[in-house]
Amino acid sequence: MLIVVRHGRTEINAEGRLQGRTDLGLDEVGQAQAAKVGALLHGVDRVVASPLRRAQETAAAIGLPVETDDRWIEYDYGELEGLRVADVPPEVWTGWRTDPDYAPPGGESHAAVYRRVTQACEELIMDARSTGGRGHTRVADQGRRGLGARPRSDREPTHVARRGLDHPDRAPRGPCRVAILQRDLAPRLNDGTP
């Protein structure tokens, strides 16, 4: 199985802004969230994280050496980076929700994110099968976050959702949320659906 964890809260999350590639560390709340997730995930086999500080700090709380994989980096929001979610023009949300190839100016599409994250998932699954590993933890700095949803930075990292890998739109939402993706659904990764 693959366990996906979204990074703990940062100052930008607390302000309700699109954080994207801005490289901030966790705020005090995010550090507490990461500590709780670290305790929850004690005993996993492997920890892999985005290169961004918030993901690295969240991953470090699990207590294992952290591998870095650039494919797990947050969406590139381009010119929208740093905007309050409420200030993003409605036509941008419409484009993002209806066209997987839509990308904001200077940014990245859902389809592009899906391709790189799917490749990373497939490699982790293959590694687990070849080494006999019983599970992996990936601390993902992005994931298919609900676009248009306001960040809910007050959530505790106690909600664990079980998901199939065929639902990239149901990745953890809110800081330090956890989703368990079932390894036996891995063949569905190759269907090409973003």
C-alpha positions as CSV (number, residue, x, y, z in Angstrom):
1,M,0.0,0.0,0.0
2,L,1.0,3.6,-0.6
3,I,0.3,6.1,2.1
4,V,0.1,9.7,0.9
5,V,0.4,12.6,3.4
6,R,-0.1,16.2,2.7
7,H,2.4,18.5,4.4
8,G,1.6,20.3,7.6
9,R,0.3,23.9,7.7
10,T,2.4,26.9,6.6
11,E,1.8,30.6,7.0
12,I,0.5,30.8,3.5
13,N,-2.0,27.9,4.1
14,A,-3.3,29.8,7.1
15,E,-3.8,32.9,5.0
16,G,-5.8,31.0,2.4
17,R,-3.3,31.6,-0.5
18,L,-2.2,29.4,-3.3
19,Q,1.2,28.3,-2.1
20,G,2.5,26.2,-5.0
21,R,6.2,26.2,-5.3
22,T,6.8,28.9,-2.6
23,D,9.3,27.2,-0.3
24,L,8.3,27.9,3.2
25,G,8.7,25.7,6.3
26,L,5.9,24.7,8.6
27,D,4.4,27.1,11.0
28,E,3.8,26.2,14.7
29,V,0.5,24.5,13.9
30,G,2.1,22.6,11.0
31,Q,4.9,21.4,13.2
32,A,2.3,20.0,15.7
33,Q,0.4,18.4,12.8
34,A,3.5,16.8,11.5
35,A,4.4,15.4,14.9
36,K,0.9,13.7,15.1
37,V,1.3,12.2,11.7
38,G,4.7,11.0,12.5
39,A,3.3,9.1,15.5
40,L,0.4,7.8,13.5
41,L,2.8,6.4,10.8
42,H,5.3,4.8,13.1
43,G,6.6,1.5,11.5
44,V,6.4,2.3,7.8
45,D,9.1,1.0,5.5
46,R,10.1,4.1,3.5
47,V,9.6,7.9,3.4
48,V,9.8,9.9,0.2
49,A,9.0,13.6,0.0
50,S,8.9,16.6,-2.3
51,P,12.1,18.8,-2.1
52,L,10.1,21.7,-0.6
53,R,10.8,22.5,3.1
54,R,7.3,22.0,4.3
55,A,7.2,18.4,2.9
56,Q,10.7,17.6,4.1
57,E,9.8,18.8,7.6
58,T,6.6,16.8,7.6
59,A,8.4,13.7,6.4
60,A,11.2,14.1,8.9
61,A,8.6,13.8,11.7
62,I,8.0,10.2,10.7
63,G,11.5,9.3,12.0
64,L,13.1,7.6,9.0
65,P,15.6,8.9,6.5
66,V,13.8,11.0,3.9
67,E,14.3,10.4,0.2
68,T,13.6,13.3,-2.0
69,D,11.7,13.0,-5.3
70,D,11.0,16.1,-7.4
71,R,8.0,14.5,-9.0
72,W,6.0,15.1,-5.8
73,I,6.5,18.9,-5.8
74,E,3.4,21.1,-5.5
75,Y,1.5,22.4,-8.5
76,D,3.1,25.2,-10.3
77,Y,0.4,27.9,-10.1
78,G,2.5,30.2,-12.3
79,E,1.2,33.8,-12.1
80,L,-1.5,32.8,-9.6
81,E,1.1,31.8,-6.9
82,G,0.5,33.7,-3.7
83,L,-3.0,34.9,-4.6
84,R,-5.8,34.4,-2.1
85,V,-8.0,31.5,-3.3
86,A,-11.0,33.9,-3.2
87,D,-9.2,36.2,-5.6
88,V,-8.6,33.7,-8.3
89,P,-10.8,34.6,-11.3
90,P,-13.9,32.3,-11.8
91,E,-12.8,31.6,-15.4
92,V,-9.6,30.1,-14.1
93,W,-11.4,27.7,-11.8
94,T,-13.8,26.8,-14.6
95,G,-10.8,26.1,-16.9
96,W,-9.1,24.1,-14.3
97,R,-12.2,22.0,-13.4
98,T,-13.3,21.3,-17.0
99,D,-10.0,20.9,-19.0
100,P,-7.2,18.6,-17.6
101,D,-4.8,20.3,-20.0
102,Y,-5.7,23.9,-18.8
103,A,-2.8,25.6,-17.1
104,P,-2.7,29.1,-15.7
105,P,-0.2,31.5,-17.3
106,G,3.3,30.2,-16.5
107,G,1.8,27.3,-14.5
108,E,1.1,23.6,-14.8
109,S,-2.0,21.6,-15.8
110,H,-3.7,18.7,-13.9
111,A,-2.7,16.4,-16.7
112,A,1.0,17.3,-16.2
113,V,0.8,16.8,-12.5
114,Y,-1.0,13.5,-13.0
115,R,1.6,12.2,-15.3
116,R,4.5,12.9,-13.0
117,V,2.8,11.7,-9.8
118,T,1.5,8.6,-11.6
119,Q,5.1,7.7,-12.7
120,A,6.3,8.2,-9.1
121,C,3.5,6.0,-7.7
122,E,4.2,3.2,-10.3
123,E,7.9,3.2,-9.4
124,L,7.2,3.0,-5.7
125,I,4.8,0.1,-6.3
126,M,7.3,-1.7,-8.4
127,D,10.0,-1.2,-5.8
128,A,7.7,-2.6,-3.1
129,R,7.0,-5.6,-5.2
130,S,10.6,-6.3,-6.0
131,T,11.8,-5.9,-2.4
132,G,8.9,-7.5,-0.7
133,G,8.2,-4.3,1.2
134,R,4.9,-4.3,3.1
135,G,4.2,-0.6,2.6
136,H,5.5,2.8,1.7
137,T,4.9,6.2,3.0
138,R,5.1,9.1,0.6
139,V,4.9,12.6,2.1
140,A,3.5,14.4,-0.8
141,D,3.6,18.1,-1.0
142,Q,0.8,18.3,-3.5
143,G,-1.7,15.6,-4.4
144,R,-4.9,16.4,-6.3
145,R,-6.1,19.1,-4.0
146,G,-9.7,20.2,-4.4
147,L,-9.3,23.3,-6.5
148,G,-11.7,26.1,-5.4
149,A,-12.0,24.7,-1.9
150,R,-10.8,26.9,0.8
151,P,-7.8,25.5,2.7
152,R,-8.9,24.1,6.0
153,S,-5.8,24.6,8.1
154,D,-7.4,23.8,11.4
155,R,-7.9,20.1,10.6
156,E,-6.2,17.6,12.7
157,P,-4.2,14.8,11.0
158,T,-6.5,12.1,12.4
159,H,-8.6,11.5,9.4
160,V,-7.3,8.6,7.3
161,A,-9.0,7.9,4.0
162,R,-8.6,4.7,2.1
163,R,-8.5,5.3,-1.6
164,G,-7.7,3.4,-4.8
165,L,-5.0,4.8,-7.0
166,D,-7.7,5.4,-9.6
167,H,-8.9,8.4,-7.7
168,P,-6.2,11.0,-8.0
169,D,-8.8,13.7,-7.3
170,R,-9.3,12.4,-3.8
171,A,-5.9,12.9,-2.4
172,P,-5.4,14.4,1.0
173,R,-7.1,17.8,1.4
174,G,-6.0,20.2,4.1
175,P,-2.6,20.2,5.9
176,C,-1.3,16.8,7.2
177,R,-4.2,14.8,5.8
178,V,-3.6,11.1,5.2
179,A,-4.8,8.8,2.4
180,I,-4.0,5.1,2.0
181,L,-3.9,4.0,-1.6
182,Q,-4.3,0.3,-2.2
183,R,-1.5,-1.3,-4.0
184,D,-3.8,-3.9,-5.6
185,L,-5.4,-1.2,-7.7
186,A,-2.1,-0.2,-9.3
187,P,-2.9,-1.5,-12.8
188,R,-5.5,1.3,-13.1
189,L,-2.7,3.8,-13.0
190,N,-2.0,3.2,-16.7
191,D,-5.4,4.0,-18.0
192,G,-4.3,7.5,-19.1
193,T,-7.1,9.3,-17.3
194,P,-5.9,12.5,-15.6
